[in-house]
Amino acid sequence: MKTLFAVLLLSIVALGECPVTVDEVITDGISRDRMKVIFKNHTPDKTATNVKYRIVMYDAVNDPTEVFTDYILTNAHMRPAGGRWFVLNDLPYRADRRENSRNGLEVYVQKLAFEDNTYWEDDGSKSCRGGDAARAKHK
């Protein structure tokens, strides 16, 4: 069992930073109540199958508000070296969403599962992120 754990851990570490990135985040509708997220696989030889991610919204004064809901994309088959997959989500905070996300949205990857039963997990830095909040000034 220790050997299996060591092999899985080495597989995770070998992937380095951002094996799957948030390639694009698009909101639609007048009230921006839906979001399309496009993920891209950068690993040379692993097919990503599941992605756990979170959303950060930037309000009218550019303060971030993290949505503490885990979103999970399942059954994706992002092929190695550039494979892409997208998901559509309803956004939270319906009543005041426009003010909460006035300066954009950002999505960051928390954890990934690969077809070979290895995993990658963010170290807390939220380094694998992207979205339409690129113009926002992060604190």
Secondary structure, 3 states (H helix, E strand, C coil): CHHHHHHHHHHHHHCCCCCEEEEEEEEECCCCCEEEEEEEECCCCCCEEEEEEEEEEECCCCCEEEEEEEEEECCCCECCCCCEEEEEEECCCCCCHHHHCCCCEEEEEEEEEECCCCEEECCCCCCCEEECCCCCCCC
